[in-house]
């Protein structure tokens, strides 16, 4: 077995463990009642295990909304009116010019309710721009092929052409990108939580656990949530890379990223 396959299987196993902990966190550990400055070192492991649930929920929610909005926006930009393409171009420029931290800080300044929904929405919109850019490129690549031109010549409606002839050929790279979106969301939430920009949630995510860590709680209060977030992000990158290699080889196309 090659080294790449071993690394991919190890990453997949780690992600399976994280998902298991996220689902059954209450079975393994009881969430400590105090999560502020009085957190003891014996509660660090419990907080980190329960943090998996919060981070996984944020990562999957961001990916779901980002992929949905990105496919719609990228499809319109590549297969719809020119104004949709122009709007996507401006969105790419704005998100490229302003760092994520600045955008999240501005939204948090406006949203005084410390809402998890608005936090997920901001991250999803930022990631949706990247997904839409990928979808637009794939749509432009596919729309000039013979089977698409034949469907249009037969009088098929644009929406039908996109749904049945274009979209199936776009989903493979989108699936790879979805794994990367989850990785980005987990990493961003942990980093923003450490800076105190992530909203409070129950159970706390890894980012919130990092923000609540104090010197009295011991080094593990920082190391365990940070290691979990970094390892999860790296594992998702490894799995996404392996998935991209597999899908690219089957479809005979270049890598998606």
C-alpha positions, 0 to 999 in steps of 0.5 A, spaced: 500 500 500 502 506 498 504 512 503 498 516 500 493 511 501 495 510 508 495 517 509 488 518 506 485 512 510 488 515 517 485 521 515 478 518 514 479 514 520 480 520 524 474 524 521 470 518 522 472 518 530 470 526 530 463 525 527 462 519 532 464 524 538 460 529 535 454 525 535 455 521 541 459 526 545 453 526 551 455 518 552 462 519 552 463 525 557 458 530 561 459 537 559 462 541 565 457 546 567 462 551 568 466 553 562 469 560 564 475 562 568 473 556 573 474 551 568 479 545 571 484 541 567 480 535 568 474 538 564 479 540 558 477 533 555 470 533 556 470 540 553 474 538 547 469 532 545 463 536 546 467 542 542 467 537 536 459 537 535 459 545 535 465 545 530 462 539 526 455 543 526 458 549 523 462 546 518 457 542 515 452 548 515 456 553 512 458 547 507 450 546 505 449 553 504 455 555 501 454 549 496 447 551 495 448 558 493 455 557 490 451 552 485 446 557 483 450 563 483 455 560 479 450 557 474 447 563 473 454 567 472 456 561 467 449 560 463 445 566 465 445 573 463 451 577 463 449 581 469 449 575 473 457 574 471 458 581 473 455 581 480 459 575 481 466 578 479 464 584 483 463 579 489 470 576 488 473 582 488 470 584 494 471 578 498 479 578 495 480 585 498 477 584 505 480 579 510 475 574 513 476 577 520 474 584 518 468 582 514 466 578 520 468 583 525 463 588 521 458 583 522 459 582 529 459 589 530 452 590 527 449 584 530 448 585 537 445 579 539 451 574 538 447 570 533 450 563 531 445 563 525 448 570 522 455 567 524 454 561 519 451 566 514 457 570 513 462 564 513 457 561 508 456 567 503 464 568 503 465 561 501 459 561 496 463 566 492 469 561 491 464 555 490 460 560 485 467 561 481 468 554 481 461 552 478 462 558 473 468 555 470 466 548 469 459 551 466 463 555 461 467 549 460 461 544 459 456 549 455 460 549 449 460 541 448 456 538 443 451 534 447 449 541 450 449 544 443 444 539 441 439 539 447 439 547 445 438 546 438 432 541 439 429 547 443 430 545 450 429 550 455 435 553 458 433 551 465 432 544 463 439 544 459 442 546 465 439 541 470 440 535 466 446 536 461 450 541 465 449 540 472 451 533 472 458 534 469 459 540 475 457 536 481 464 532 481 468 538 483 463 541 487 463 535 491 471 536 492 470 543 494 464 542 499 470 538 503 474 544 503 469 548 505 468 544 511 475 544 512 475 552 511 469 553 516 472 549 522 479 553 521 476 559 521 471 558 526 477 556 531 481 562 529 475 567 530 473 563 536 480 564 539 480 572 537 473 572 541 469 573 534 465 567 534 458 567 538 457 563 544 453 556 543 452 550 547 455 546 546 461 550 545 465 549 539 473 548 539 473 556 537 469 558 543 473 553 547 479 556 545 477 563 547 474 560 554 481 557 556 485 560 561 492 559 564 489 556 570 486 551 566 492 548 564 496 548 557 491 542 555 485 547 555 489 550 548 492 544 546 487 539 545 481 544 542 487 547 537 490 540 535 483 537 534 481 543 529 488 543 526 487 535 525 480 535 522 482 541 517 488 537 515 484 531 514 479 534 510 484 537 505 487 530 505 480 526 503 478 532 498 485 531 495 484 523 494 477 524 492 479 529 487 484 524 484 479 519 484 474 523 480 479 526 475 481 519 473 474 517 472 472 523 468 479 524 464 479 531 466 484 536 470 484 537 478 479 541 480 483 545 485 
